[in-house]
Every structure is written in C-alpha cells, then in structure tokens.
C-alpha cells in the first residue's frame, strides 16, 4: 500500500510539472557519459541520449555489477520531454522501461550451503530530473527514475526501486 502511495504521489507531481511547463530550449543532438547512482545496486551506468525532434529525446542506459554477492546487468530506455527553466538550466520528464538479469553467488543459510536463484526481470520506469548545460560540451543532471517490476523469470523479484542518480555527459 505504501508503494502505491509513493507511485501516486510521483504521478501527480509529474502531472503538475507537465502542466506548468510552457516553453523549452533546443537540446543537444547526442550525449554520451555516465549516470552515477546506487539505490538499485548497479552503481554506474553507461548513458546515451539522442534528440528526437526539438524538445524530446530518447535515453538509453546500460548498467552492470560484478560483486561477491551477485553478477547482474540492466538495460533501460526512457523517452523524455525537455523544458527550459532558464537559459542553460532545464528540467525533463519521461517514461520507459527495460530488462535485466541477476545471478547470485552461493551462500550459507542455517549453516547449510544455499544457492539463491537469479533470473531475468522486466520493468516499467518513469523519469523526472533537472540538468545544467555548460558553455562547453558538458551536461550535468540529477534525476529520479522510479522503477516497478512488471515481469520476473526465475526466483529474482524486482518489485519497486527508487533510483536517484547524477549524470555526467559529453554533448556532440
């Protein structure tokens, strides 16, 4: 129930921001860089953005993790609308989804060897953020990407994740 309240609140905030926006500036044709966050356990993601029209773009991210507990990857795609706050300062919102896979290392449970099952997962995502466009080809952003698991294969379950990240991208 608490997760549903969070999703509902985020939906109404996003809806308010959409209605409140009236103008936008032209965005870069391509950006490439990193999206750095850790609320989902993936740490850094390679991030690419491609403009679609004057005020819209698609963002694609590939995150992976190799740790003692698990090996995983996650691929996401988000369609975004970009709106101007001031000359070099924008905010954006969007929606999308992705897929991933997690494989867990063997561990002990009740002093007996245990092999947790990983698996594939599919998720839906929203996206809201702000960005600063420098005079040189650097774009810094801070965004929130809530993700909710839609489909899981195997025993791995990716119900809800509230991903916050800092983006550092080169524009070309």
C-alpha positions in Angstrom: 0.0 0.0 0.0 2.9 2.4 0.9 4.5 1.8 -2.6 1.2 2.6 -4.3 1.0 5.9 -2.3 4.6 6.7 -3.5 3.7 6.0 -7.1 0.5 8.0 -6.9 2.4 11.0 -5.4 5.1 10.8 -8.1 2.4 10.6 -10.8 0.7 13.8 -9.5 4.0 15.7 -9.1 4.9 14.7 -12.7 1.5 15.7 -14.0 1.8 19.1 -12.2 5.2 19.7 -13.8 3.9 18.8 -17.3 1.0 21.3 -17.0 3.3 24.0 -15.5 5.7 23.9 -18.4 5.2 26.2 -21.4 8.5 26.6 -23.2 11.7 24.7 -23.9 15.1 25.2 -25.5 16.8 23.2 -28.2 18.7 20.2 -26.9 21.9 18.6 -28.0 21.7 16.0 -30.8 23.8 13.4 -28.9 25.2 12.9 -25.4 27.3 10.2 -24.1 28.5 9.7 -20.5 27.8 8.1 -17.1 24.7 8.0 -14.9 26.0 7.5 -11.3 23.7 6.2 -8.7 23.5 3.2 -6.3 20.0 2.8 -5.0 19.4 -0.1 -7.3 22.7 -1.8 -6.6 24.1 -1.2 -10.1 26.3 1.9 -9.4 27.4 3.4 -12.7 25.5 3.1 -16.0 26.8 4.0 -19.4 24.3 6.5 -20.7 23.5 7.7 -24.3 20.9 10.4 -25.2 19.6 11.0 -28.8 17.4 14.0 -29.6 14.1 13.2 -31.3 12.7 16.5 -32.6 13.5 19.8 -31.0 12.4 19.3 -27.4 12.3 15.5 -27.0 14.9 12.8 -26.7 15.5 9.1 -26.0 17.9 8.0 -23.3 19.4 4.5 -23.1 21.4 3.2 -20.1 23.4 0.0 -19.6 24.4 -0.8 -16.0 26.3 -3.9 -14.8 27.6 -5.1 -11.5 30.1 -7.8 -10.6 30.4 -8.2 -6.8 30.8 -11.0 -4.3 27.1 -11.4 -3.8 25.8 -11.2 -7.4 26.5 -10.5 -11.1 23.9 -8.5 -12.9 23.1 -6.2 -15.8 20.3 -3.9 -16.6 19.3 -2.1 -19.8 16.8 0.7 -19.8 15.3 3.1 -22.2 13.3 6.3 -21.5 11.5 8.8 -23.7 11.9 12.3 -22.3 10.3 15.8 -22.8 12.8 18.6 -22.0 11.6 22.0 -20.7 13.5 25.2 -20.1 13.8 26.7 -16.6 16.4 29.4 -17.6 18.9 29.8 -20.5 21.2 26.8 -19.5 19.0 25.1 -16.9 16.3 22.5 -17.9 14.0 20.1 -16.3 12.7 16.9 -18.0 10.3 14.1 -17.5 9.6 10.9 -19.3 8.7 7.2 -19.2 10.1 3.9 -20.5 11.2 0.6 -19.2 13.9 -2.1 -19.5 15.1 -5.5 -18.7 17.9 -7.1 -16.7 19.3 -10.2 -15.2 20.8 -11.1 -11.8 22.8 -14.2 -10.8 23.6 -14.7 -7.1 26.7 -16.4 -5.6 26.2 -19.4 -3.3 25.9 -18.6 0.4 25.1 -20.2 3.7 21.5 -20.4 5.1 21.1 -22.0 8.5 24.7 -23.2 8.3 24.0 -25.2 5.1 25.1 -24.3 1.6 22.4 -22.4 -0.3 22.2 -21.3 -4.0 19.9 -18.4 -4.4 18.2 -18.3 -7.8 18.6 -15.3 -10.0 16.7 -14.6 -13.1 15.5 -12.2 -15.8 13.2 -9.2 -15.0 11.3 -6.6 -17.0 10.4 -3.2 -15.5 8.5 0.0 -16.3 10.1 3.3 -15.4 9.3 7.0 -15.0 11.8 9.7 -15.0 12.0 13.3 -13.7 15.1 15.4 -13.4 17.0 18.7 -13.8 20.1 19.4 -15.9 22.6 22.2 -16.4 24.0 22.8 -19.9 27.5 24.4 -19.7 29.0 26.7 -22.3 31.4 23.9 -23.3 30.0 20.4 -24.3 29.2 19.1 -20.8 25.8 18.3 -19.4 25.2 17.6 -15.7 21.9 16.2 -14.5 20.3 14.9 -11.3 17.2 12.7 -11.8 14.9 10.3 -10.2 13.8 7.1 -12.0 11.3 5.0 -10.1 11.1 1.5 -11.5 8.4 -1.1 -10.9 8.9 -4.8 -11.8 6.4 -5.9 -14.4 7.6 -9.4 -15.1 10.1 -11.7 -13.5 11.5 -15.1 -14.7 13.2 -17.3 -12.1 13.2 -16.5 -8.4 14.6 -13.0 -8.6 12.0 -10.3 -7.8 12.4 -6.6 -8.7 9.2 -5.1 -7.3 10.0 -1.4 -6.8 13.1 0.7 -6.9 13.5 4.4 -6.5 16.7 5.2 -8.5 18.4 8.6 -7.9 21.4 9.4 -10.0 23.9 12.1 -11.1 24.5 12.2 -14.8 27.8 13.5 -16.4 27.6 13.5 -20.2 29.6 14.9 -23.2 27.5 16.6 -25.8 28.1 16.3 -29.6 
